[in-house]
Amino acid sequence: MSDHPWAIMVCLDVENDDWIFVTEDTGSCDMWDLRPVLFDDINDALKFAEVFTIEGKEQNVKVVSYVEAV
């Protein structure tokens, strides 16, 4: 456990270093109502990230420390 949550990011475009957070399904079509899926335990985040990992392109998925700007 850590004092901050963990999030998962997926690379959309390697050449442009374009990354997005994996987000929750909020049930809303509002593009601005996106919330990252957050984990208290890095091991849980790493396990969940496996879903988005493609063999040979493991570098395109990463678990990062998430600190929400207030």
CHARMM internal coordinates of N, CA and C (Angstrom, degrees):
IC EDIT
DIST 1 N 1 CA 1.4492
DIST 1 CA 1 C 1.5286
ANGL 1 N 1 CA 1 C 109.21
DIST 1 C 2 N 1.3184
ANGL 1 CA 1 C 2 N 115.16
DIHE 1 N 1 CA 1 C 2 N 151.46
DIST 2 N 2 CA 1.4592
ANGL 1 C 2 N 2 CA 120.07
DIHE 1 CA 1 C 2 N 2 CA 178.64
DIST 2 CA 2 C 1.5228
ANGL 2 N 2 CA 2 C 108.90
DIHE 1 C 2 N 2 CA 2 C -134.37
DIST 2 C 3 N 1.3093
ANGL 2 CA 2 C 3 N 115.91
DIHE 2 N 2 CA 2 C 3 N 174.76
DIST 3 N 3 CA 1.4594
ANGL 2 C 3 N 3 CA 120.02
DIHE 2 CA 2 C 3 N 3 CA -178.69
DIST 3 CA 3 C 1.5233
ANGL 3 N 3 CA 3 C 112.92
DIHE 2 C 3 N 3 CA 3 C -89.10
DIST 3 C 4 N 1.3102
ANGL 3 CA 3 C 4 N 116.92
DIHE 3 N 3 CA 3 C 4 N 8.99
DIST 4 N 4 CA 1.4628
ANGL 3 C 4 N 4 CA 121.16
DIHE 3 CA 3 C 4 N 4 CA 177.88
DIST 4 CA 4 C 1.5292
ANGL 4 N 4 CA 4 C 108.62
DIHE 3 C 4 N 4 CA 4 C -142.71
DIST 4 C 5 N 1.3289
ANGL 4 CA 4 C 5 N 117.07
DIHE 4 N 4 CA 4 C 5 N 155.19
DIST 5 N 5 CA 1.4641
ANGL 4 C 5 N 5 CA 119.44
DIHE 4 CA 4 C 5 N 5 CA 178.88
DIST 5 CA 5 C 1.5284
ANGL 5 N 5 CA 5 C 112.21
DIHE 4 C 5 N 5 CA 5 C -78.73
DIST 5 C 6 N 1.3168
ANGL 5 CA 5 C 6 N 114.16
DIHE 5 N 5 CA 5 C 6 N 164.86
DIST 6 N 6 CA 1.4632
ANGL 5 C 6 N 6 CA 122.86
DIHE 5 CA 5 C 6 N 6 CA 178.06
DIST 6 CA 6 C 1.5188
ANGL 6 N 6 CA 6 C 109.00
DIHE 5 C 6 N 6 CA 6 C -116.90
DIST 6 C 7 N 1.3282
ANGL 6 CA 6 C 7 N 116.57
DIHE 6 N 6 CA 6 C 7 N 143.99
DIST 7 N 7 CA 1.4583
ANGL 6 C 7 N 7 CA 122.56
DIHE 6 CA 6 C 7 N 7 CA 179.18
DIST 7 CA 7 C 1.5238
ANGL 7 N 7 CA 7 C 109.26
DIHE 6 C 7 N 7 CA 7 C -130.04
DIST 7 C 8 N 1.3158
ANGL 7 CA 7 C 8 N 115.11
DIHE 7 N 7 CA 7 C 8 N 164.28
DIST 8 N 8 CA 1.4658
ANGL 7 C 8 N 8 CA 121.56
DIHE 7 CA 7 C 8 N 8 CA 179.52
DIST 8 CA 8 C 1.5197
ANGL 8 N 8 CA 8 C 108.67
DIHE 7 C 8 N 8 CA 8 C -112.46
DIST 8 C 9 N 1.3286
ANGL 8 CA 8 C 9 N 115.45
DIHE 8 N 8 CA 8 C 9 N 134.06
DIST 9 N 9 CA 1.4605
ANGL 8 C 9 N 9 CA 121.08
DIHE 8 CA 8 C 9 N 9 CA 175.82
DIST 9 CA 9 C 1.5279
ANGL 9 N 9 CA 9 C 109.32
DIHE 8 C 9 N 9 CA 9 C -119.74
DIST 9 C 10 N 1.3411
ANGL 9 CA 9 C 10 N 114.48
DIHE 9 N 9 CA 9 C 10 N 144.99
DIST 10 N 10 CA 1.4581
ANGL 9 C 10 N 10 CA 122.29
DIHE 9 CA 9 C 10 N 10 CA 179.57
DIST 10 CA 10 C 1.5195
ANGL 10 N 10 CA 10 C 108.01
DIHE 9 C 10 N 10 CA 10 C -124.74
DIST 10 C 11 N 1.3279
ANGL 10 CA 10 C 11 N 115.95
DIHE 10 N 10 CA 10 C 11 N 134.56
DIST 11 N 11 CA 1.4638
ANGL 10 C 11 N 11 CA 121.13
DIHE 10 CA 10 C 11 N 11 CA -179.93
DIST 11 CA 11 C 1.5264
ANGL 11 N 11 CA 11 C 109.97
DIHE 10 C 11 N 11 CA 11 C -82.15
DIST 11 C 12 N 1.3285
ANGL 11 CA 11 C 12 N 115.63
DIHE 11 N 11 CA 11 C 12 N 124.88
DIST 12 N 12 CA 1.4635
ANGL 11 C 12 N 12 CA 121.00
DIHE 11 CA 11 C 12 N 12 CA 177.07
DIST 12 CA 12 C 1.5179
ANGL 12 N 12 CA 12 C 112.15
DIHE 11 C 12 N 12 CA 12 C -89.57
DIST 12 C 13 N 1.3334
ANGL 12 CA 12 C 13 N 116.24
DIHE 12 N 12 CA 12 C 13 N -32.95
DIST 13 N 13 CA 1.4593
ANGL 12 C 13 N 13 CA 121.21
DIHE 12 CA 12 C 13 N 13 CA -176.16
DIST 13 CA 13 C 1.5285
ANGL 13 N 13 CA 13 C 108.70
DIHE 12 C 13 N 13 CA 13 C -147.00
DIST 13 C 14 N 1.3159
ANGL 13 CA 13 C 14 N 115.83
DIHE 13 N 13 CA 13 C 14 N 105.27
DIST 14 N 14 CA 1.4605
ANGL 13 C 14 N 14 CA 121.67
DIHE 13 CA 13 C 14 N 14 CA -176.84
DIST 14 CA 14 C 1.5268
ANGL 14 N 14 CA 14 C 111.00
DIHE 13 C 14 N 14 CA 14 C -62.31
DIST 14 C 15 N 1.3261
ANGL 14 CA 14 C 15 N 117.70
DIHE 14 N 14 CA 14 C 15 N -43.02
DIST 15 N 15 CA 1.4673
ANGL 14 C 15 N 15 CA 121.44
DIHE 14 CA 14 C 15 N 15 CA -176.85
DIST 15 CA 15 C 1.5219
ANGL 15 N 15 CA 15 C 112.33
DIHE 14 C 15 N 15 CA 15 C -61.30
DIST 15 C 16 N 1.3291
ANGL 15 CA 15 C 16 N 117.35
DIHE 15 N 15 CA 15 C 16 N -34.82
DIST 16 N 16 CA 1.4622
ANGL 15 C 16 N 16 CA 121.46
DIHE 15 CA 15 C 16 N 16 CA -178.80
DIST 16 CA 16 C 1.5313
ANGL 16 N 16 CA 16 C 112.66
DIHE 15 C 16 N 16 CA 16 C -101.13
DIST 16 C 17 N 1.3366
ANGL 16 CA 16 C 17 N 116.76
DIHE 16 N 16 CA 16 C 17 N 6.49
DIST 17 N 17 CA 1.4614
ANGL 16 C 17 N 17 CA 122.11
DIHE 16 CA 16 C 17 N 17 CA -179.67
DIST 17 CA 17 C 1.5357
ANGL 17 N 17 CA 17 C 110.58
DIHE 16 C 17 N 17 CA 17 C 50.79
DIST 17 C 18 N 1.3379
ANGL 17 CA 17 C 18 N 115.77
DIHE 17 N 17 CA 17 C 18 N 49.96
DIST 18 N 18 CA 1.4627
ANGL 17 C 18 N 18 CA 123.49
DIHE 17 CA 17 C 18 N 18 CA -175.02
DIST 18 CA 18 C 1.5307
ANGL 18 N 18 CA 18 C 110.06
DIHE 17 C 18 N 18 CA 18 C -101.06
DIST 18 C 19 N 1.3370
ANGL 18 CA 18 C 19 N 116.50
DIHE 18 N 18 CA 18 C 19 N 112.36
DIST 19 N 19 CA 1.4565
ANGL 18 C 19 N 19 CA 122.87
DIHE 18 CA 18 C 19 N 19 CA -176.01
DIST 19 CA 19 C 1.5256
ANGL 19 N 19 CA 19 C 110.72
DIHE 18 C 19 N 19 CA 19 C -119.49
DIST 19 C 20 N 1.3460
ANGL 19 CA 19 C 20 N 116.23
DIHE 19 N 19 CA 19 C 20 N 148.92
DIST 20 N 20 CA 1.4588
ANGL 19 C 20 N 20 CA 121.35
DIHE 19 CA 19 C 20 N 20 CA 172.80
DIST 20 CA 20 C 1.5270
ANGL 20 N 20 CA 20 C 109.07
DIHE 19 C 20 N 20 CA 20 C -131.40
DIST 20 C 21 N 1.3345
ANGL 20 CA 20 C 21 N 115.43
DIHE 20 N 20 CA 20 C 21 N 156.31
DIST 21 N 21 CA 1.4503
ANGL 20 C 21 N 21 CA 120.69
DIHE 20 CA 20 C 21 N 21 CA 173.43
DIST 21 CA 21 C 1.5263
ANGL 21 N 21 CA 21 C 109.47
DIHE 20 C 21 N 21 CA 21 C -81.76
DIST 21 C 22 N 1.3186
ANGL 21 CA 21 C 22 N 116.73
DIHE 21 N 21 CA 21 C 22 N 146.10
DIST 22 N 22 CA 1.4573
ANGL 21 C 22 N 22 CA 121.42
DIHE 21 CA 21 C 22 N 22 CA 168.28
DIST 22 CA 22 C 1.5217
ANGL 22 N 22 CA 22 C 105.22
DIHE 21 C 22 N 22 CA 22 C -72.86
DIST 22 C 23 N 1.3347
ANGL 22 CA 22 C 23 N 117.30
DIHE 22 N 22 CA 22 C 23 N 127.84
DIST 23 N 23 CA 1.4606
ANGL 22 C 23 N 23 CA 120.97
DIHE 22 CA 22 C 23 N 23 CA -173.88
DIST 23 CA 23 C 1.5196
ANGL 23 N 23 CA 23 C 112.52
DIHE 22 C 23 N 23 CA 23 C -115.30
DIST 23 C 24 N 1.3302
ANGL 23 CA 23 C 24 N 114.38
DIHE 23 N 23 CA 23 C 24 N 160.28
DIST 24 N 24 CA 1.4603
ANGL 23 C 24 N 24 CA 122.13
DIHE 23 CA 23 C 24 N 24 CA 177.31
DIST 24 CA 24 C 1.5215
ANGL 24 N 24 CA 24 C 110.03
DIHE 23 C 24 N 24 CA 24 C -74.54
DIST 24 C 25 N 1.3171
ANGL 24 CA 24 C 25 N 116.01
DIHE 24 N 24 CA 24 C 25 N 155.34
DIST 25 N 25 CA 1.4571
ANGL 24 C 25 N 25 CA 121.07
DIHE 24 CA 24 C 25 N 25 CA 170.20
DIST 25 CA 25 C 1.5259
ANGL 25 N 25 CA 25 C 106.26
DIHE 24 C 25 N 25 CA 25 C -85.46
DIST 25 C 26 N 1.3292
ANGL 25 CA 25 C 26 N 116.71
DIHE 25 N 25 CA 25 C 26 N 106.38
DIST 26 N 26 CA 1.4618
ANGL 25 C 26 N 26 CA 121.16
DIHE 25 CA 25 C 26 N 26 CA -178.04
DIST 26 CA 26 C 1.5181
ANGL 26 N 26 CA 26 C 111.77
DIHE 25 C 26 N 26 CA 26 C -88.50
DIST 26 C 27 N 1.3260
ANGL 26 CA 26 C 27 N 117.50
DIHE 26 N 26 CA 26 C 27 N -4.23
DIST 27 N 27 CA 1.4542
ANGL 26 C 27 N 27 CA 120.87
DIHE 26 CA 26 C 27 N 27 CA -177.98
DIST 27 CA 27 C 1.5197
ANGL 27 N 27 CA 27 C 112.64
DIHE 26 C 27 N 27 CA 27 C 76.74
DIST 27 C 28 N 1.3126
ANGL 27 CA 27 C 28 N 116.74
DIHE 27 N 27 CA 27 C 28 N 7.94
DIST 28 N 28 CA 1.4566
ANGL 27 C 28 N 28 CA 122.07
DIHE 27 CA 27 C 28 N 28 CA -178.12
DIST 28 CA 28 C 1.5223
ANGL 28 N 28 CA 28 C 109.27
DIHE 27 C 28 N 28 CA 28 C -115.98
DIST 28 C 29 N 1.3048
ANGL 28 CA 28 C 29 N 115.64
DIHE 28 N 28 CA 28 C 29 N 145.05
DIST 29 N 29 CA 1.4671
ANGL 28 C 29 N 29 CA 120.48
DIHE 28 CA 28 C 29 N 29 CA 175.98
DIST 29 CA 29 C 1.5252
ANGL 29 N 29 CA 29 C 111.03
DIHE 28 C 29 N 29 CA 29 C -89.25
DIST 29 C 30 N 1.3240
ANGL 29 CA 29 C 30 N 116.22
DIHE 29 N 29 CA 29 C 30 N -0.53
DIST 30 N 30 CA 1.4620
ANGL 29 C 30 N 30 CA 121.23
DIHE 29 CA 29 C 30 N 30 CA -179.81
DIST 30 CA 30 C 1.5228
ANGL 30 N 30 CA 30 C 109.52
DIHE 29 C 30 N 30 CA 30 C -68.88
DIST 30 C 31 N 1.3175
ANGL 30 CA 30 C 31 N 116.71
DIHE 30 N 30 CA 30 C 31 N 114.93
DIST 31 N 31 CA 1.4569
ANGL 30 C 31 N 31 CA 122.07
DIHE 30 CA 30 C 31 N 31 CA -177.09
DIST 31 CA 31 C 1.5297
ANGL 31 N 31 CA 31 C 112.26
DIHE 30 C 31 N 31 CA 31 C -60.63
DIST 31 C 32 N 1.3111
ANGL 31 CA 31 C 32 N 117.96
DIHE 31 N 31 CA 31 C 32 N -23.88
DIST 32 N 32 CA 1.4597
ANGL 31 C 32 N 32 CA 121.60
DIHE 31 CA 31 C 32 N 32 CA -176.20
DIST 32 CA 32 C 1.5284
ANGL 32 N 32 CA 32 C 112.19
DIHE 31 C 32 N 32 CA 32 C -91.96
DIST 32 C 33 N 1.3297
ANGL 32 CA 32 C 33 N 116.66
DIHE 32 N 32 CA 32 C 33 N 3.72
DIST 33 N 33 CA 1.4602
ANGL 32 C 33 N 33 CA 121.16
DIHE 32 CA 32 C 33 N 33 CA 179.32
DIST 33 CA 33 C 1.5310
ANGL 33 N 33 CA 33 C 110.30
DIHE 32 C 33 N 33 CA 33 C -102.44
DIST 33 C 34 N 1.3172
ANGL 33 CA 33 C 34 N 116.73
DIHE 33 N 33 CA 33 C 34 N 36.91
DIST 34 N 34 CA 1.4533
ANGL 33 C 34 N 34 CA 121.30
DIHE 33 CA 33 C 34 N 34 CA -179.19
DIST 34 CA 34 C 1.5257
ANGL 34 N 34 CA 34 C 110.27
DIHE 33 C 34 N 34 CA 34 C -88.19
DIST 34 C 35 N 1.3322
ANGL 34 CA 34 C 35 N 116.03
DIHE 34 N 34 CA 34 C 35 N 134.50
DIST 35 N 35 CA 1.4606
ANGL 34 C 35 N 35 CA 121.62
DIHE 34 CA 34 C 35 N 35 CA 178.04
DIST 35 CA 35 C 1.5205
ANGL 35 N 35 CA 35 C 108.57
DIHE 34 C 35 N 35 CA 35 C -129.87
DIST 35 C 36 N 1.3193
ANGL 35 CA 35 C 36 N 117.55
DIHE 35 N 35 CA 35 C 36 N 126.80
DIST 36 N 36 CA 1.4619
ANGL 35 C 36 N 36 CA 119.02
DIHE 35 CA 35 C 36 N 36 CA 179.12
DIST 36 CA 36 C 1.5315
ANGL 36 N 36 CA 36 C 111.33
DIHE 35 C 36 N 36 CA 36 C -64.17
DIST 36 C 37 N 1.3150
ANGL 36 CA 36 C 37 N 115.67
DIHE 36 N 36 CA 36 C 37 N 146.60
DIST 37 N 37 CA 1.4578
ANGL 36 C 37 N 37 CA 120.60
DIHE 36 CA 36 C 37 N 37 CA 171.17
DIST 37 CA 37 C 1.5243
ANGL 37 N 37 CA 37 C 106.01
DIHE 36 C 37 N 37 CA 37 C -73.11
DIST 37 C 38 N 1.3327
ANGL 37 CA 37 C 38 N 116.84
DIHE 37 N 37 CA 37 C 38 N 123.84
DIST 38 N 38 CA 1.4577
ANGL 37 C 38 N 38 CA 121.10
DIHE 37 CA 37 C 38 N 38 CA -176.03
DIST 38 CA 38 C 1.5209
ANGL 38 N 38 CA 38 C 111.05
DIHE 37 C 38 N 38 CA 38 C -117.59
DIST 38 C 39 N 1.3292
ANGL 38 CA 38 C 39 N 115.13
DIHE 38 N 38 CA 38 C 39 N 148.02
DIST 39 N 39 CA 1.4561
ANGL 38 C 39 N 39 CA 123.05
DIHE 38 CA 38 C 39 N 39 CA -178.75
DIST 39 CA 39 C 1.5173
ANGL 39 N 39 CA 39 C 109.67
DIHE 38 C 39 N 39 CA 39 C -129.27
DIST 39 C 40 N 1.3297
ANGL 39 CA 39 C 40 N 116.55
DIHE 39 N 39 CA 39 C 40 N 139.20
DIST 40 N 40 CA 1.4642
ANGL 39 C 40 N 40 CA 120.59
DIHE 39 CA 39 C 40 N 40 CA 175.39
DIST 40 CA 40 C 1.5226
ANGL 40 N 40 CA 40 C 112.02
DIHE 39 C 40 N 40 CA 40 C -79.24
DIST 40 C 41 N 1.3101
ANGL 40 CA 40 C 41 N 115.71
DIHE 40 N 40 CA 40 C 41 N -25.87
DIST 41 N 41 CA 1.4691
ANGL 40 C 41 N 41 CA 121.91
DIHE 40 CA 40 C 41 N 41 CA -176.43
DIST 41 CA 41 C 1.5289
ANGL 41 N 41 CA 41 C 108.99
DIHE 40 C 41 N 41 CA 41 C -114.48
DIST 41 C 42 N 1.3188
ANGL 41 CA 41 C 42 N 116.88
DIHE 41 N 41 CA 41 C 42 N 124.98
DIST 42 N 42 CA 1.4696
ANGL 41 C 42 N 42 CA 120.70
DIHE 41 CA 41 C 42 N 42 CA -179.21
DIST 42 CA 42 C 1.5288
ANGL 42 N 42 CA 42 C 111.79
DIHE 41 C 42 N 42 CA 42 C -59.67
DIST 42 C 43 N 1.3254
ANGL 42 CA 42 C 43 N 117.16
DIHE 42 N 42 CA 42 C 43 N -32.60
DIST 43 N 43 CA 1.4685
ANGL 42 C 43 N 43 CA 119.64
DIHE 42 CA 42 C 43 N 43 CA -179.59
DIST 43 CA 43 C 1.5268
ANGL 43 N 43 CA 43 C 111.41
DIHE 42 C 43 N 43 CA 43 C -65.60
DIST 43 C 44 N 1.3272
ANGL 43 CA 43 C 44 N 116.68
DIHE 43 N 43 CA 43 C 44 N -36.62
DIST 44 N 44 CA 1.4696
ANGL 43 C 44 N 44 CA 120.22
DIHE 43 CA 43 C 44 N 44 CA 175.74
DIST 44 CA 44 C 1.5221
ANGL 44 N 44 CA 44 C 110.46
DIHE 43 C 44 N 44 CA 44 C -65.55
DIST 44 C 45 N 1.3251
ANGL 44 CA 44 C 45 N 116.48
DIHE 44 N 44 CA 44 C 45 N -40.02
DIST 45 N 45 CA 1.4648
ANGL 44 C 45 N 45 CA 120.77
DIHE 44 CA 44 C 45 N 45 CA 178.70
DIST 45 CA 45 C 1.5278
ANGL 45 N 45 CA 45 C 111.04
DIHE 44 C 45 N 45 CA 45 C -65.28
DIST 45 C 46 N 1.3158
ANGL 45 CA 45 C 46 N 116.90
DIHE 45 N 45 CA 45 C 46 N -43.03
DIST 46 N 46 CA 1.4669
ANGL 45 C 46 N 46 CA 120.64
DIHE 45 CA 45 C 46 N 46 CA 178.83
DIST 46 CA 46 C 1.5227
ANGL 46 N 46 CA 46 C 111.30
DIHE 45 C 46 N 46 CA 46 C -62.31
DIST 46 C 47 N 1.3142
ANGL 46 CA 46 C 47 N 116.77
DIHE 46 N 46 CA 46 C 47 N -40.60
DIST 47 N 47 CA 1.4644
ANGL 46 C 47 N 47 CA 121.04
DIHE 46 CA 46 C 47 N 47 CA 179.25
DIST 47 CA 47 C 1.5336
ANGL 47 N 47 CA 47 C 110.04
DIHE 46 C 47 N 47 CA 47 C -64.82
DIST 47 C 48 N 1.3464
ANGL 47 CA 47 C 48 N 117.17
DIHE 47 N 47 CA 47 C 48 N -45.68
DIST 48 N 48 CA 1.4562
ANGL 47 C 48 N 48 CA 121.78
DIHE 47 CA 47 C 48 N 48 CA 179.77
DIST 48 CA 48 C 1.5312
ANGL 48 N 48 CA 48 C 111.18
DIHE 47 C 48 N 48 CA 48 C -64.14
DIST 48 C 49 N 1.3262
ANGL 48 CA 48 C 49 N 117.26
DIHE 48 N 48 CA 48 C 49 N -34.62
DIST 49 N 49 CA 1.4722
ANGL 48 C 49 N 49 CA 122.06
DIHE 48 CA 48 C 49 N 49 CA -178.70
DIST 49 CA 49 C 1.5226
ANGL 49 N 49 CA 49 C 112.10
DIHE 48 C 49 N 49 CA 49 C -64.30
DIST 49 C 50 N 1.3226
ANGL 49 CA 49 C 50 N 116.88
DIHE 49 N 49 CA 49 C 50 N -23.82
DIST 50 N 50 CA 1.4675
ANGL 49 C 50 N 50 CA 120.53
DIHE 49 CA 49 C 50 N 50 CA 179.85
DIST 50 CA 50 C 1.5266
ANGL 50 N 50 CA 50 C 111.65
DIHE 49 C 50 N 50 CA 50 C -58.36
DIST 50 C 51 N 1.3219
ANGL 50 CA 50 C 51 N 117.33
DIHE 50 N 50 CA 50 C 51 N -29.63
DIST 51 N 51 CA 1.4670
ANGL 50 C 51 N 51 CA 122.19
DIHE 50 CA 50 C 51 N 51 CA 179.55
DIST 51 CA 51 C 1.5302
ANGL 51 N 51 CA 51 C 110.87
DIHE 50 C 51 N 51 CA 51 C -59.85
DIST 51 C 52 N 1.3204
ANGL 51 CA 51 C 52 N 117.13
DIHE 51 N 51 CA 51 C 52 N -33.00
DIST 52 N 52 CA 1.4563
ANGL 51 C 52 N 52 CA 122.30
DIHE 51 CA 51 C 52 N 52 CA -174.66
DIST 52 CA 52 C 1.5268
ANGL 52 N 52 CA 52 C 113.37
DIHE 51 C 52 N 52 CA 52 C -97.82
DIST 52 C 53 N 1.3145
ANGL 52 CA 52 C 53 N 117.11
DIHE 52 N 52 CA 52 C 53 N -0.01
DIST 53 N 53 CA 1.4575
ANGL 52 C 53 N 53 CA 121.89
DIHE 52 CA 52 C 53 N 53 CA -175.70
DIST 53 CA 53 C 1.5253
ANGL 53 N 53 CA 53 C 111.12
DIHE 52 C 53 N 53 CA 53 C -89.45
DIST 53 C 54 N 1.3186
ANGL 53 CA 53 C 54 N 115.52
DIHE 53 N 53 CA 53 C 54 N 130.72
DIST 54 N 54 CA 1.4631
ANGL 53 C 54 N 54 CA 122.35
DIHE 53 CA 53 C 54 N 54 CA 177.37
DIST 54 CA 54 C 1.5259
ANGL 54 N 54 CA 54 C 107.51
DIHE 53 C 54 N 54 CA 54 C -106.39
DIST 54 C 55 N 1.3196
ANGL 54 CA 54 C 55 N 115.79
DIHE 54 N 54 CA 54 C 55 N 132.59
DIST 55 N 55 CA 1.4571
ANGL 54 C 55 N 55 CA 120.49
DIHE 54 CA 54 C 55 N 55 CA -179.95
DIST 55 CA 55 C 1.5257
ANGL 55 N 55 CA 55 C 110.35
DIHE 54 C 55 N 55 CA 55 C -56.29
DIST 55 C 56 N 1.3195
ANGL 55 CA 55 C 56 N 115.73
DIHE 55 N 55 CA 55 C 56 N 130.22
DIST 56 N 56 CA 1.4638
ANGL 55 C 56 N 56 CA 121.93
DIHE 55 CA 55 C 56 N 56 CA -178.71
DIST 56 CA 56 C 1.5234
ANGL 56 N 56 CA 56 C 113.08
DIHE 55 C 56 N 56 CA 56 C 89.73
DIST 56 C 57 N 1.3347
ANGL 56 CA 56 C 57 N 117.18
DIHE 56 N 56 CA 56 C 57 N -11.33
DIST 57 N 57 CA 1.4672
ANGL 56 C 57 N 57 CA 121.36
DIHE 56 CA 56 C 57 N 57 CA 179.92
DIST 57 CA 57 C 1.5295
ANGL 57 N 57 CA 57 C 110.16
DIHE 56 C 57 N 57 CA 57 C -129.35
DIST 57 C 58 N 1.3086
ANGL 57 CA 57 C 58 N 115.89
DIHE 57 N 57 CA 57 C 58 N 35.11
DIST 58 N 58 CA 1.4643
ANGL 57 C 58 N 58 CA 121.65
DIHE 57 CA 57 C 58 N 58 CA -177.60
DIST 58 CA 58 C 1.5241
ANGL 58 N 58 CA 58 C 112.42
DIHE 57 C 58 N 58 CA 58 C -58.69
DIST 58 C 59 N 1.3351
ANGL 58 CA 58 C 59 N 117.51
DIHE 58 N 58 CA 58 C 59 N -27.96
DIST 59 N 59 CA 1.4536
ANGL 58 C 59 N 59 CA 121.90
DIHE 58 CA 58 C 59 N 59 CA -178.55
DIST 59 CA 59 C 1.5295
ANGL 59 N 59 CA 59 C 112.10
DIHE 58 C 59 N 59 CA 59 C -69.19
DIST 59 C 60 N 1.3238
ANGL 59 CA 59 C 60 N 118.27
DIHE 59 N 59 CA 59 C 60 N -9.64
DIST 60 N 60 CA 1.4657
ANGL 59 C 60 N 60 CA 121.73
DIHE 59 CA 59 C 60 N 60 CA -178.83
DIST 60 CA 60 C 1.5242
ANGL 60 N 60 CA 60 C 113.24
DIHE 59 C 60 N 60 CA 60 C -89.10
DIST 60 C 61 N 1.3235
ANGL 60 CA 60 C 61 N 117.18
DIHE 60 N 60 CA 60 C 61 N 4.50
DIST 61 N 61 CA 1.4674
ANGL 60 C 61 N 61 CA 122.41
DIHE 60 CA 60 C 61 N 61 CA 175.96
DIST 61 CA 61 C 1.5168
ANGL 61 N 61 CA 61 C 106.84
DIHE 60 C 61 N 61 CA 61 C -131.96
DIST 61 C 62 N 1.3414
ANGL 61 CA 61 C 62 N 115.65
DIHE 61 N 61 CA 61 C 62 N 132.74
DIST 62 N 62 CA 1.4566
ANGL 61 C 62 N 62 CA 118.01
DIHE 61 CA 61 C 62 N 62 CA 178.69
DIST 62 CA 62 C 1.5276
ANGL 62 N 62 CA 62 C 110.50
DIHE 61 C 62 N 62 CA 62 C -144.29
DIST 62 C 63 N 1.3197
ANGL 62 CA 62 C 63 N 114.64
DIHE 62 N 62 CA 62 C 63 N 151.38
DIST 63 N 63 CA 1.4553
ANGL 62 C 63 N 63 CA 122.54
DIHE 62 CA 62 C 63 N 63 CA 174.59
DIST 63 CA 63 C 1.5276
ANGL 63 N 63 CA 63 C 106.35
DIHE 62 C 63 N 63 CA 63 C -101.48
DIST 63 C 64 N 1.3360
ANGL 63 CA 63 C 64 N 115.28
DIHE 63 N 63 CA 63 C 64 N 129.30
DIST 64 N 64 CA 1.4605
ANGL 63 C 64 N 64 CA 120.55
DIHE 63 CA 63 C 64 N 64 CA -176.07
DIST 64 CA 64 C 1.5215
ANGL 64 N 64 CA 64 C 110.94
DIHE 63 C 64 N 64 CA 64 C -128.52
DIST 64 C 65 N 1.3125
ANGL 64 CA 64 C 65 N 114.87
DIHE 64 N 64 CA 64 C 65 N 153.47
DIST 65 N 65 CA 1.4576
ANGL 64 C 65 N 65 CA 120.58
DIHE 64 CA 64 C 65 N 65 CA 172.18
DIST 65 CA 65 C 1.5247
ANGL 65 N 65 CA 65 C 107.70
DIHE 64 C 65 N 65 CA 65 C -68.19
DIST 65 C 66 N 1.3287
ANGL 65 CA 65 C 66 N 116.34
DIHE 65 N 65 CA 65 C 66 N 133.23
DIST 66 N 66 CA 1.4667
ANGL 65 C 66 N 66 CA 119.85
DIHE 65 CA 65 C 66 N 66 CA -177.26
DIST 66 CA 66 C 1.5161
ANGL 66 N 66 CA 66 C 109.85
DIHE 65 C 66 N 66 CA 66 C -115.86
DIST 66 C 67 N 1.3073
ANGL 66 CA 66 C 67 N 115.39
DIHE 66 N 66 CA 66 C 67 N 116.75
DIST 67 N 67 CA 1.4515
ANGL 66 C 67 N 67 CA 121.32
DIHE 66 CA 66 C 67 N 67 CA 175.29
DIST 67 CA 67 C 1.5161
ANGL 67 N 67 CA 67 C 106.86
DIHE 66 C 67 N 67 CA 67 C -121.50
DIST 67 C 68 N 1.3234
ANGL 67 CA 67 C 68 N 115.21
DIHE 67 N 67 CA 67 C 68 N 112.52
DIST 68 N 68 CA 1.4616
ANGL 67 C 68 N 68 CA 120.06
DIHE 67 CA 67 C 68 N 68 CA -176.94
DIST 68 CA 68 C 1.5273
ANGL 68 N 68 CA 68 C 110.96
DIHE 67 C 68 N 68 CA 68 C -74.27
DIST 68 C 69 N 1.3209
ANGL 68 CA 68 C 69 N 116.03
DIHE 68 N 68 CA 68 C 69 N 131.24
DIST 69 N 69 CA 1.4575
ANGL 68 C 69 N 69 CA 120.74
DIHE 68 CA 68 C 69 N 69 CA 177.59
DIST 69 CA 69 C 1.5314
ANGL 69 N 69 CA 69 C 108.47
DIHE 68 C 69 N 69 CA 69 C -74.89
DIST 69 C 70 N 1.3096
ANGL 69 CA 69 C 70 N 114.89
DIHE 69 N 69 CA 69 C 70 N 134.77
DIST 70 N 70 CA 1.4737
ANGL 69 C 70 N 70 CA 120.03
DIHE 69 CA 69 C 70 N 70 CA -178.83
DIST 70 CA 70 C 1.5015
ANGL 70 N 70 CA 70 C 109.36
DIHE 69 C 70 N 70 CA 70 C -108.47
END
COOR INIT
IC SEED 1 N 1 CA 1 C
IC BUILD
